[in-house]
Amino acid sequence: MPDGRIEPEDPQRPFRLVVTGGGTGGHTYPALTAVRALQARLAEDGRALEALWVGTAGGLESRVAAAEQIPFAAVSTGKVRRSGNPLKLVSPANVRDMGRVPLGVAQARALVAQARPDVVLATGGYVAVPIGLAARMCRRPLVVHEQTVRLGLANHVLARAATRFAVSAESTLHYLPEAARANAVVTGNPVRPEVLLGEPERAVSALGLYGFDRRLPTVYVTGGAQGSQQINGLIADLLPWLLSRANVVHQCGPVHEPALRQQAAALGRELGERYLVTGYVGAELPDVLALADLVVSRSGAGTIAELTALGKAAVLVPLATAAGNEQAHNARHLEATGAAVALIDAPSAARLREALTPLLDDPARRTAMAARSRAHGRPDAAERLVDVLLSAASSGLHPVAAPGAPAAH
């Protein structure tokens, strides 16, 4: 079993990484972006990366790892179904799932012992817990990354075991256990590099937006890859009014597209030419974001990272059922500094219209909000996280510092 000593640096030996995190795109894609950035950094020095992704069988992370040709191993894990009622935490489903955790830890310990990673990266999700605990047991450096403003449950469990704890926002630091703050660093949430390289004219060409009136602002509406029935309904109720003031690219989700297309057909030619409804936006997303003057969207961690890295004015409609109400916290965090408008309690078409009106009618107000959004952005988050990974690997396993030590930034 590893004894905690890190082998002497050998430029010929591949850098060994175990990465864990998944269940949702919010945990999976930041991990993938960090792996890509680490691989590129090592390649600059002529060194290879030897990565192993550990997750749940059949989870999103397993499919992403396969697509990226990253070796993958599965471990057992359990999910805690949160509730405001403590009695409901001891539900049969919770008890059954938590019974899998010891097995998952044993499997994870065997994997970490065999892989002998230079560092372990955990980005959250229930599967991160057994691997994070195994890293501690095997005395390998553990870097934990939190994407949201408030700590996810898995990362809260791992906070005291982490060699370094990377957060996406300064305000997250006070949610950490006091002993873990000394090893905390603000990196931001990794954003895919391609998102930052969009060009408006490419969106016009790729999507055929030649009927858009470029004198008007362009609004990008999205509810995520599957779309949001709630956001779609709000926009549908406002369509004629909205299109009299703006061009709209509406990513509605494949299931919702036929109904919205039928409604669009009744708009008439002039308004209809300024409205593109599409089930899914794929490779064109960076260009659509570059074209957009204003975004209406959910407020998941990945979305917030992209909007702030780009500096986009936004009206946010949080997903009410998000774990730990994290989307509402993300939205409030931006609204508090004027970087977005948050529609949290019972959003309605009237409230959305009230939020959109000053932003559509006043370019200066949009510009000011975009600037405040950009102030929250960290487009270099992936590189910052790579710095933390390499630092943790080179210095070996650090015990948690004494309470009261200053946090690194």
Secondary structure, DSSP 4 states (H G I P E B T S, - for coil): ---SPPPPP-TTSPEEEEEE--SSHHHHHHHHHHHHHHHHHHHHTT--EEEEEEE-TTSHHHHHHHHTT--EEE---------SSHHHHT-HHHHHHHTTHHHHHHHHHHHHHHH--SEEEE--STTHHHHHHHHHHTT--EEEEE-SSSPPHHHHHHGGG-SEEEESSGGGGGGS-HHHHTTEEE------GGGGG--HHHHHHHHT-TT--TTS-EEEEE--TT--HHHHHHHHHHHHHHHTT-EEEEE--GGGHHHHHHHHTTS-HHHHTTEEEES---TTHHHHHHH-SEEEE---HHHHHHHHHHT-EEEE---TTSGGGHHHHHHHHHHTTTS-EE--SS--HHHHHHHHHHHHH-HHHHHHHHHHHHHH--TTHHHHHHHHHHHHHHH-PPPPPPTTPPPP-
